[in-house]
Amino acid sequence: MDRTLFRAKYVVRSAKTLFALSLVLAPSAAHAQTQTPAPAQTLAGPPPIRVEFDEAVRRAIERSPTIAQATTQIAQAQAVVRQTRGTVLPSVNASVATTTYNASRGFEGAVTQSQNQLSVIGDVSMPLLALSQWASVTQSRDQVEVTTRQAADARTQIASATGRAYLAVIAAHRQIDVNERALESSRAHLDYATKRLEGGAGSRLNQMRAAREVSAEEVQLEVARLLLMRAQEALGVLMAENGPVDSISEPVFEIPQNVAESEWMNARPDVRAQQSVIAATDRVLRDSWRDWTPTAHVAFAPQYVTPSSLFLPSGSWRLLLSFTQPIYEGGQKRATKALRGIALDQTRLQLSSVEIEARSQVRTAQQEVDGRLRAMASAQRAASQAIEVLRITTSAYELGATTNIEVIDAQREARDAEAAAVLAEDGVRIARLDLLVALGRFPR
């Protein structure tokens, strides 16, 4: 009785084991009948144009709305200069008027006011002494310099963003190369596992593991292609192109050595822009004394009247010379001077803040370049080692010295190591670009 029960339990366990193996090793009928769905139809966009790095930066600067707005601000400042200068130049005016009364006027037969009278009046005037107005002309020219240097700062920001976008496109291409090599390796492993299964030396389990790895690599490749598309579109937007933009070659960033702080500090557009603001504000403060100086104005007004009257001759002229001296204005000019002094102190504090941030950016960028170079060397070495491990593991698997699980692990490690090397190389390029921007050497 006990022996019969033991045999029955053994048969049940054996049946369960065979059923489980059949699920793993035997191909599924449902899987065999599954077909790959047709890809959804999408709107085809324009093919990406290809440009060099310098050309991409140049186009972005030329077409950027931000740069265009800065250019209009320069033109506006130049127009203000012409407007201010016009207030200190001679002005000439002429007026013509006709007057009609209900009847002529006079006494004792003499006409003192004709019924119809035409008068032509001219006016020529100019300031003879206007120190405050003359100073405003020079101050408005300072604003042209301020807006010009601020436009240069905006140009640097646009160029930096475009350069980063271009490097992102390069990095996406390199990531696709890594995923394509990984997919090729996974497919080779799947072909080998399939041949072993067909030859009776392999198992369905090993084939499915290899097939699963191929599917995973295909997913990674599609994701990398999507990232490339996004990077190309972002670069196209910065360049104001109606479509994506692709890279051609990798740019080379030459880093200057042993640059003095005074040299690179004065080369930075943000520092130069703030220096121009300080110079303009300081000039306004230094010109405050002109508000207390007298002003002189001269005006010449010829007049012609027809017909003439008893008290108004046909032709006459008038010369007016006036002087004005401020005496008391309730402290308004002193308060204005105090506000100008405060504004100058604020601009100097802003320059100090800009210089502190600039020094920090240069130190950080230099250290990041050095650190990224060390990381890149280690990542490249790790990638070479992972590729060698994959080669050895694959050879051992083909000789039967290891399992396909170790091959799959080696493939993943090789892919991840190559991807890390690509990221490290991209980090070096970005760090070098940031260092050139911090030193005021980009764009050229």
WOHU-V971786 format. One record per backbone hydrogen bond with DSSP energy under -0.5 kcal/mol. CO is the residue of the C=O (numbers start at 1). NH is the residue of the N-H. If there is no record, write none. Layout:
BEGIN
CO/NH  CO/NH
END
This chain:
BEGIN
1/5  2/6  3/7  4/8  5/9  6/10  7/11  8/12  9/13  10/14  11/15  12/16  13/17  14/18  15/19  16/20  17/21  18/22  19/23  20/24  21/25  22/26  28/32  29/33  30/34  31/34  42/44  49/246  51/248  52/56  53/57  54/58  55/59  56/60  57/61  58/62  59/63  60/64  64/68  65/69  66/70  67/71  68/72  69/73  70/74  71/75  72/76  73/77  74/78  75/79  76/80  77/81  78/82  79/83  80/84  81/85  82/86  83/87  84/87  85/88  86/89  91/125  93/123  95/121  97/119  99/117  105/112  105/113  107/110  110/107  110/112  111/310  113/105  115/101  117/99  118/306  119/97  120/304  121/95  123/93  124/300  125/91  126/298  129/296  130/134  131/135  132/136  133/137  134/137  134/138  135/139  136/140  137/141  138/142  139/143  140/144  141/145  142/146  143/147  144/148  145/149  146/150  147/151  148/152  149/153  150/154  151/155  152/156  153/157  154/158  155/159  156/160  157/161  158/162  159/163  160/164  161/165  162/166  163/167  164/168  165/169  166/170  167/171  168/172  169/173  170/174  171/175  172/176  173/177  174/178  175/179  176/180  177/181  178/182  179/183  180/184  181/185  182/186  183/187  184/188  185/189  186/190  187/191  188/192  189/193  190/194  191/195  192/196  193/197  194/198  195/199  196/201  196/202  197/200  203/207  204/208  205/209  206/210  207/211  208/212  209/213  210/214  211/215  212/216  213/217  214/218  215/219  216/220  217/221  218/222  219/223  220/224  221/225  222/226  223/227  224/228  225/229  226/230  227/231  228/232  229/233  230/234  231/235  232/236  232/245  233/237  234/238  235/239  236/241  237/240  241/243  244/49  246/51  251/253  252/254  253/255  254/256  258/260  260/264  261/265  262/266  263/267  264/268  265/268  268/272  269/273  270/274  271/275  272/276  273/277  274/278  275/279  276/280  277/281  278/282  279/283  280/284  281/285  282/286  283/287  285/288  286/289  287/290  288/291  289/292  290/293  295/324  296/128  296/129  297/322  298/126  299/320  300/124  301/318  302/122  303/316  304/120  306/118  312/309  314/305  316/303  318/301  320/299  322/297  324/295  329/332  331/335  332/336  333/337  334/338  335/339  336/340  337/341  338/342  339/343  340/344  341/345  342/346  343/347  344/348  345/349  346/350  347/351  348/352  349/353  350/354  351/355  352/356  353/357  354/358  355/359  356/360  357/361  358/362  359/363  360/364  361/365  362/366  363/367  364/368  365/369  366/370  367/371  368/372  369/373  370/374  371/375  372/376  373/377  374/378  375/379  376/380  377/381  378/382  379/383  380/384  381/385  382/386  383/387  384/388  385/389  386/390  387/391  388/392  389/393  390/394  391/395  392/396  393/397  394/398  395/399  396/401  396/402  397/400  403/407  404/408  405/409  406/410  407/411  408/412  409/413  410/414  411/415  412/416  413/417  414/418  415/419  416/420  417/421  418/422  419/423  420/424  421/425  422/426  423/427  424/428  425/429  426/430  427/431  428/432  429/433  430/434  431/435  432/436  433/437  434/438  435/439  436/441  436/442  437/440
END
